[in-house]
Amino acid sequence: MNIKNAKIIVASGPVIIEKREGVEKVLLNRHGEDEKAKQYWKFVGGRIEDFDFADETQSLEEACRREVKEEMGIGIKIITPLKPMMISHPDEDNTFVVLIHYLAKRIGEVNCGSDIEQWQWFDINKLPDHCAPNIKPVIDEYIKLKENLKFEI
C-alpha cells in the first residue's frame, strides 16, 4: 500500500440504538450502488459531498443528518462521536474509507428512501450475518462507553 497514491473516501452516519421490547436494538439497513454492496447490513450513512462543507465546522455532523434523512426519512439528535475507523474499500484497490460514526437519537418514524433494499432493528448482542466490517467494533465501543459512563438509552 502506498498512502500517497491512495484514494480516501470520508463517510459519516448515525448509530441509532433504542430499547425496543426491553432489549437494546440497533437500526441497520441494506443499500448500495450494486448487488455486492446491498448484501451487507450497514449503519445509515454515506459519503461526504462537496455541499456538506457549507459550514466546515459542522460538515461531518451535517452530512450525518443529511444521510439519515435521505435514507430513512428521519431526523436525529447527535449524542456523541463513536469509534472513527478506516477500512479498505472492498471493491476498489488502494482505496480507503474513513468512517465517522455518531451515536444518535432518532426523531420521527422511519420512512425509508427508494434506495433502501431492507431495514431492521437488531439486538446489539445478536447481530445478523453479513454485517459490514465496521458494525461489530462500533457496537463494542458503544457497550464499553455505556458501561464506563453508566448511561441509558
Contact map, one row per residue, 1 for C-alpha under 8 A:
111001000000000000000000000000000000000000000000000000000000000000000000000000000000000000000100000000000000000000000000000000000000000000000000000000000
111111000000000000000000000000000000000000000000000000000000000000000000000000000000000000000100000000000000000000000000000000000000000000000000000000000
111111000000000000000000000000000000000000000000000000000000000000000000000000000000000000000100000000000000000000000000000000000000000000000000000000000
011111000000000000000000000000000000000000000000000000000000000000000000000000000000000000000000000000000000000000000000000000000000000000000000000000000
011111100000000000000000000000000000000000000000000000000000000000000000000000000000000000000100000000000000000000000000000000000000000000000000000000000
111111110000000000000000000000000000000000000000000000000000000000000000000000000000000000000111000000000000000000000000000000000000000000000000000000000
000011111000000000000000000000000000000000000000000000000000000000000000000000000000000000000111000000000000000000000000000000000000000000000000000000000
000001111100000000000000000000000000000000000000000000000000000000000000000000000000000000000011110000000000000000000000000000000000000000000000000000000
000000111110000000000000000000000000000000000011000000000000000000000000000000000000000000000011110000000000000000000000000000000000000000000000000000000
000000011111000000000000000000000000000000000011000000000000000000000000000000000000000000000000111100000000000000000000000000000000000000000000000000000
000000001111100000000000000000000000000000001111000000000000000000000000000000000000000000000000111100000000000000000000000000000000000000000000000000000
000000000111110000000000000000000000000000001111000000000001101100100000000000000000000000000000001111000000000000000000000000000000000000000000000000000
000000000011111000000000000000000000000000111100000000000000001110110000000000000000000000000000001111000000000000000000000000000000000000000000000000000
000000000001111100000000000000000000000000111000000000000000000110010000000001000000000000000000000011110000000000000000000000000000000000000000000000000
000000000000111110000000011000000000000000110000000000000000000000000000000000000000000000000000000011110000000000000000000000000000000000000000000000000
000000000000011111000000011000000000000000000000000000000000000000000000000000000000000000000000000000111100000000000000000000000000000000000000000000000
000000000000001111100001111000000000000000000000000000000000000000000000000000000000000000000000000000111000000000000000000000000000000000000000000000001
000000000000000111110011110000000000000000000000000000000000000000000000000000000000000000000000000000001000000000000000000000000000000000000000000000001
000000000000000011111111100000000000000000000000000000000000000000000000000000000000000000000000000000000000000000000000000000000000000000000000000000001
000000000000000001111111100000000000000000000000000000000000000000000000000000000000000000000000000000000000000000000000000000000000000000000000000000000
000000000000000000111110000000000000000000000000000000000000000000000000000000000000000000000000000000000000000000000000000000000000000000000000000000000
000000000000000000111111000000000000000000000000000000000000000000000000000000000000000000000000000000000000000000000000000000000000000000000000000000000
000000000000000001111111100000000000000000000000000000000000000000000000000000000000000000000000000000000000000000000000001000000000000000000000000000000
000000000000000011110111110000000000000000000000000000000000000000000000000000000000000000000000000000000000000000000000001100000000000000000000000000000
000000000000000011110011111000000000000000000000000000000000000000000000000000000000000000000000000000000000000000000000111100000000000000000000000000000
000000000000001111000001111100000000000000000000000000000000000000000000000000000000000000000000000000000000000000000000111100000000000000000000000000000
000000000000001110000000111110000000000000110000000000000000000000000000000000000000000000000000000000000000000000000011110000000000000000000000000000000
000000000000000000000000011111000000000011110000000000000000000000000000000000000000000000000000000000000000000000000011110000000000000000000000000000000
000000000000000000000000001111100000000011110000000000000000000000000000000000000000000000000000000000000000000000011111000000000000000000000000000000000
000000000000000000000000000111110000111111000000000000000000000000000000000000000000000000000000000000000000000000011110000000000000000000000000000000000
000000000000000000000000000011111000111101000000000000000000000000000000000000000000000000000000000000000000000000111100000000000000000000000000000000000
000000000000000000000000000001111110110000000000000000000000000000000000000000000000000000000000000000000000000000110000000000000000000000000000000000000
000000000000000000000000000000111110110000000000000000000000000000000000000000000000000000000000000000000000000000000000000000000000000000000000000000000
000000000000000000000000000000011111110000000000000000000000000000000000000000000000000000000000000000000000000000000000000000000000000000000000000000000
000000000000000000000000000000011111111000000000000000000000000000000000000000000000000000000000000000000000000000000000000000000000000000000000000000000
000000000000000000000000000000000111111100000000000000000000000000000000000000000000000000000000000000000000000000000000000000000000000000000000000000000
000000000000000000000000000001111111111100000000000000000000000000000000000000000000000000000000000000000000000000000000000000000000000000000000000000000
000000000000000000000000000001111111111110000000000000000000000000000000000000000000000000000000000000000000000000001000000000000000000000000000000000000
000000000000000000000000000001100011111110000000000000000000000000000000000000000000000000000000000000000000000000000000000000000100000000000000000000000
000000000000000000000000000001100001111111000000000000000000000000000000000000000000000000000000000000000000000000000000000000000111000000000000000000000
000000000000000000000000000111000000011111100000000000000000000000000000000000000000000000000000000000000000000000000000000000010111000000000000000000000
000000000000000000000000000111100000000111110000000000000000000000000000000000000000000000000000000000000000000000000000000000000011001000000000000000000
000000000000111000000000001110000000000011111000000000000000000000000000000000000000000000000000000000000000000000000000000000000000001000000000000000000
000000000000111000000000001110000000000001111100000000000000000000110011000000000000000000000000000000000000000000000000000000000000000000000000000000000
000000000011110000000000000000000000000000111110000000000000000100110010000000000000000000000000000000000000000000000000000000000000000000000000000000000
000000000011100000000000000000000000000000011111000000000000001100100000000000000000000000000000000000000000000000000000000000000000000000000000000000000
000000001111000000000000000000000000000000001111100000000000001000000000000000000000000000000000000000000000000000000000000000000000000000000000000000000
000000001111000000000000000000000000000000000111110100000001001000000000000000000000000000000000000000000000000000000000000000000000000000000000000000000
000000000000000000000000000000000000000000000011111110000000001000000000000000000000000000000000000000000000000000000000000000000000000000000000000000000
000000000000000000000000000000000000000000000001111110000000000000000000000000000000000000000000000000000000000000000000000000000000000000000000000000000
000000000000000000000000000000000000000000000000111111000000000000000000000000000000000000000000000000000000000000000000000000000000000000000000000000000
000000000000000000000000000000000000000000000001111111110011011000000000000000000000000000000000000000000000000000000000000000000000000000000000000000000
000000000000000000000000000000000000000000000000111111110110000000000000000000000000000000000000000000000000000000000000000000000000000000000000000000000
000000000000000000000000000000000000000000000000001111110010000000000000000000000000000000000000000000000000000000000000000000000000000000000000000000000
000000000000000000000000000000000000000000000000000111111110000000000000000000000000000000000000000000000000000000000000000000000000000000000000000000000
000000000000000000000000000000000000000000000000000111111110000000000000000000000000000000000000000000000000000000000000000000000000000000000000000000000
000000000000000000000000000000000000000000000000000000111110000000000000000000000000000000000000000000000000000000000000000000000000000000000000000000000
000000000000000000000000000000000000000000000000000010111111110000000000000000000000000000000000000000000000000000000000000000000000000000000000000000000
000000000000000000000000000000000000000000000000000111111111111000000000000000000000000000000000000000000000000000000000000000000000000000000000000000000
000000000001000000000000000000000000000000000001000100000111111100000000000000000000000000000000000100000000000000000000000000000000000000000000000000000
000000000001000000000000000000000000000000000000000000000111111110000000000001000000000000000000000000000000000000000000000000000000000000000000000000000
000000000000000000000000000000000000000000000000000100000111111111000000000000000000000000000000000000000000000000000000000000000000000000000000000000000
000000000001100000000000000000000000000000000111100100000011111111100000000000000000000000000000000000000000000000000000000000000000000000000000000000000
000000000001110000000000000000000000000000001100000000000001111111110000000000000000000000000000000001000000000000000000000000000000000000000000000000000
000000000000110000000000000000000000000000000000000000000000111111111000001100000000000000000000000000000000000000000000000000000000000000000000000000000
000000000000000000000000000000000000000000000000000000000000011111111100000000000000000000000000000000000000000000000000000000000000000000000000000000000
000000000001100000000000000000000000000000011100000000000000001111111110000000000000000000000000000000000000000000000000000000000000000000000000000000000
000000000000110000000000000000000000000000011000000000000000000111111111111100000000000000000000000000000000000000000000000000000000000000000000000000000
000000000000000000000000000000000000000000000000000000000000000011111111111000000000000000000000000000000000000000000000000000000000000000000000000000000
000000000000000000000000000000000000000000000000000000000000000001111111100000000000000000000000000000000000000110000000000000000000000000000000000000000
000000000000000000000000000000000000000000011000000000000000000000111111100000000000000000000000000000000000000111110000000000000000000000000000000000000
000000000000000000000000000000000000000000010000000000000000000000011111110000000000000000000000000000000000011110000000000000000000000000000000000000000
000000000000000000000000000000000000000000000000000000000000000000011111111000000000000000000000000000000000111110000000000000000000000000000000000000000
000000000000000000000000000000000000000000000000000000000000000000011001111100000000000000000000000000000111111000000000000000000000000000000000000000000
000000000000000000000000000000000000000000000000000000000000000010011000111110000000000000000000000000000111000000000000000000000000000000000000000000000
000000000000000000000000000000000000000000000000000000000000000010010000011111000000000000000000000000011110000000000000000000000000000000000000000000000
000000000000000000000000000000000000000000000000000000000000000000000000001111100000000000000000000000011110000000000000000000000000000000000000000000000
000000000000010000000000000000000000000000000000000000000000100000000000000111110000000000000000000001111000000000000000000000000000000000000000000000000
000000000000000000000000000000000000000000000000000000000000000000000000000011111000000000000000000001111000000000000000000000000000000000000000000000000
000000000000000000000000000000000000000000000000000000000000000000000000000001111100000000000000000001110000000000000000000000000000000000000000000000000
000000000000000000000000000000000000000000000000000000000000000000000000000000111111000000000000000111100000000000000000000000000000000000000000000000000
000000000000000000000000000000000000000000000000000000000000000000000000000000011111000000000000000111100000000000000000000000000000000001001100000000000
000000000000000000000000000000000000000000000000000000000000000000000000000000001111100000000000000110000000000000000000000000000000000011001000000000000
000000000000000000000000000000000000000000000000000000000000000000000000000000001111110000000000011110000000000000000000000000000000000000000000000000000
000000000000000000000000000000000000000000000000000000000000000000000000000000000011111000000000011100000000000000000000000000000000010000000000000000000
000000000000000000000000000000000000000000000000000000000000000000000000000000000001111100000001111000000000000000000000000000000000000000000000000000000
000000000000000000000000000000000000000000000000000000000000000000000000000000000000111110000001111000000000000000000000000000000000110000000000000000000
000000000000000000000000000000000000000000000000000000000000000000000000000000000000011111000111100000000000000000000000000000000000000000000000000000000
000000000000000000000000000000000000000000000000000000000000000000000000000000000000001111111111100000000000000000000000000000000000000000000000000000000
000000000000000000000000000000000000000000000000000000000000000000000000000000000000000111111000000000000000000000000000000000000000000000000000000000000
000000000000000000000000000000000000000000000000000000000000000000000000000000000000000011111000000000000000000000000000000000000000000000000000000000000
000000000000000000000000000000000000000000000000000000000000000000000000000000000000000011111110000000000000000000000000000000000000000000000000000000000
000000000000000000000000000000000000000000000000000000000000000000000000000000000000000011111110000000000000000000000000000000000000000000000000000000000
111011100000000000000000000000000000000000000000000000000000000000000000000000000000000110011111000000000000000000000000000000000000000000000000000000000
000001111000000000000000000000000000000000000000000000000000000000000000000000000000000110011111100000000000000000000000000000000000000000000000000000000
000001111000000000000000000000000000000000000000000000000000000000000000000000000000011110000111110000000000000000000000000000000000000000000000000000000
000000011110000000000000000000000000000000000000000000000000000000000000000000000000011110000011111000000000000000000000000000000000000000000000000000000
000000011110000000000000000000000000000000000000000000000000000000000000000000000001111000000001111100000000000000000000000000000000000000000000000000000
000000000111100000000000000000000000000000000000000000000000000000000000000000000001111000000000111110000000000000000000000000000000000000000000000000000
000000000111100000000000000000000000000000000000000000000001000000000000000000001111100000000000011111000000000000000000000000000000000000000000000000000
000000000001111000000000000000000000000000000000000000000000000000000000000000001111000000000000001111100000000000000000000000000000000001000000000000000
000000000001111000000000000000000000000000000000000000000000000100000000000001111100000000000000000111110000000000000000000000000000000000000000000000000
000000000000011110000000000000000000000000000000000000000000000000000000000001111100000000000000000011111000000000000000000000000000000000000000000000000
000000000000011110000000000000000000000000000000000000000000000000000000000111110000000000000000000001111100000000000000000000000000000000000000000000000
000000000000000111000000000000000000000000000000000000000000000000000000000111100000000000000000000000111110000000000000000000000000000000000000000000000
000000000000000100000000000000000000000000000000000000000000000000000000011110000000000000000000000000011111000000000000000000000000000000000000000000000
000000000000000000000000000000000000000000000000000000000000000000000000011110000000000000000000000000001111100000000000000000000000000000000000000000000
000000000000000000000000000000000000000000000000000000000000000000000000011000000000000000000000000000000111110000000000000000000000000000000000000000000
000000000000000000000000000000000000000000000000000000000000000000000000110000000000000000000000000000000011111000000000000000000000000000000000000000000
000000000000000000000000000000000000000000000000000000000000000000000001110000000000000000000000000000000001111100000000000000000000000000000000000000000
000000000000000000000000000000000000000000000000000000000000000000000001110000000000000000000000000000000000111110000000000000000000000000000000000000000
000000000000000000000000000000000000000000000000000000000000000000000111100000000000000000000000000000000000011111010000000000000000000000000000000000000
000000000000000000000000000000000000000000000000000000000000000000000111100000000000000000000000000000000000001111110000000000000000000000000000000000000
000000000000000000000000000000000000000000000000000000000000000000000010000000000000000000000000000000000000000111111000000000000000000000000000000000000
000000000000000000000000000000110000000000000000000000000000000000000010000000000000000000000000000000000000000011111000000000000000000000000000000000000
000000000000000000000000000011110000000000000000000000000000000000000010000000000000000000000000000000000000000111111110000000000000000000000000000000000
000000000000000000000000000011100000010000000000000000000000000000000000000000000000000000000000000000000000000001111110000000000000000000000000000000000
000000000000000000000000000011100000000000000000000000000000000000000000000000000000000000000000000000000000000000011111000000000000000000000000000000000
000000000000000000000000001111000000000000000000000000000000000000000000000000000000000000000000000000000000000000011111100000000000000000000000000000000
000000000000000000000000001110000000000000000000000000000000000000000000000000000000000000000000000000000000000000000111110000000000000000000000000000000
000000000000000000000000111100000000000000000000000000000000000000000000000000000000000000000000000000000000000000000011111000000000000000000000000000000
000000000000000000000000111100000000000000000000000000000000000000000000000000000000000000000000000000000000000000000001111101110000000000000000000000000
000000000000000000000011110000000000000000000000000000000000000000000000000000000000000000000000000000000000000000000000111111100000000000000000000000000
000000000000000000000001110000000000000000000000000000000000000000000000000000000000000000000000000000000000000000000000011111100000000000100000000000000
000000000000000000000000000000000000000000000000000000000000000000000000000000000000000000000000000000000000000000000000001111100000000000000000000000000
000000000000000000000000000000000000000000000000000000000000000000000000000000000000000000000000000000000000000000000000011111110000000000000000000000000
000000000000000000000000000000000000000000000000000000000000000000000000000000000000000000000000000000000000000000000000011111111010000100000000000000000
000000000000000000000000000000000000000010000000000000000000000000000000000000000000000000000000000000000000000000000000010001111110000000000000000000000
000000000000000000000000000000000000000000000000000000000000000000000000000000000000000000000000000000000000000000000000000000111110000000000000000000000
000000000000000000000000000000000000001110000000000000000000000000000000000000000000000000000000000000000000000000000000000000011111000000000000000000000
000000000000000000000000000000000000000111000000000000000000000000000000000000000000000000000000000000000000000000000000000000111111111100000000000000000
000000000000000000000000000000000000000111000000000000000000000000000000000000000000000000000000000000000000000000000000000000000111111000000000000000000
000000000000000000000000000000000000000000000000000000000000000000000000000000000000001000000000000000000000000000000000000000000011111110000000000000000
000000000000000000000000000000000000000000000000000000000000000000000000000000000000101000000000000000000000000000000000000000000011111111000000000000000
000000000000000000000000000000000000000001100000000000000000000000000000000000000000000000000000000000000000000000000000000000000011111111100000000000000
000000000000000000000000000000000000000000000000000000000000000000000000000000000000000000000000000000000000000000000000000000100010111111110000000000000
000000000000000000000000000000000000000000000000000000000000000000000000000000000010000000000000000000000000000000000000000000000000111111111000000000000
000000000000000000000000000000000000000000000000000000000000000000000000000000000110000000000000000010000000000000000000000000000000011111111100000000000
000000000000000000000000000000000000000000000000000000000000000000000000000000000000000000000000000000000000000000000000000100000000001111111110000000000
000000000000000000000000000000000000000000000000000000000000000000000000000000000000000000000000000000000000000000000000000000000000000111111111000000000
000000000000000000000000000000000000000000000000000000000000000000000000000000000110000000000000000000000000000000000000000000000000000011111111100000000
000000000000000000000000000000000000000000000000000000000000000000000000000000000100000000000000000000000000000000000000000000000000000001111111110000000
000000000000000000000000000000000000000000000000000000000000000000000000000000000000000000000000000000000000000000000000000000000000000000111111111000000
000000000000000000000000000000000000000000000000000000000000000000000000000000000000000000000000000000000000000000000000000000000000000000011111111100000
000000000000000000000000000000000000000000000000000000000000000000000000000000000000000000000000000000000000000000000000000000000000000000001111111111000
000000000000000000000000000000000000000000000000000000000000000000000000000000000000000000000000000000000000000000000000000000000000000000000111111111110
000000000000000000000000000000000000000000000000000000000000000000000000000000000000000000000000000000000000000000000000000000000000000000000011111111100
000000000000000000000000000000000000000000000000000000000000000000000000000000000000000000000000000000000000000000000000000000000000000000000001111111000
000000000000000000000000000000000000000000000000000000000000000000000000000000000000000000000000000000000000000000000000000000000000000000000000111111100
000000000000000000000000000000000000000000000000000000000000000000000000000000000000000000000000000000000000000000000000000000000000000000000000111111110
000000000000000000000000000000000000000000000000000000000000000000000000000000000000000000000000000000000000000000000000000000000000000000000000011011111
000000000000000000000000000000000000000000000000000000000000000000000000000000000000000000000000000000000000000000000000000000000000000000000000010001111
000000000000000011100000000000000000000000000000000000000000000000000000000000000000000000000000000000000000000000000000000000000000000000000000000000111
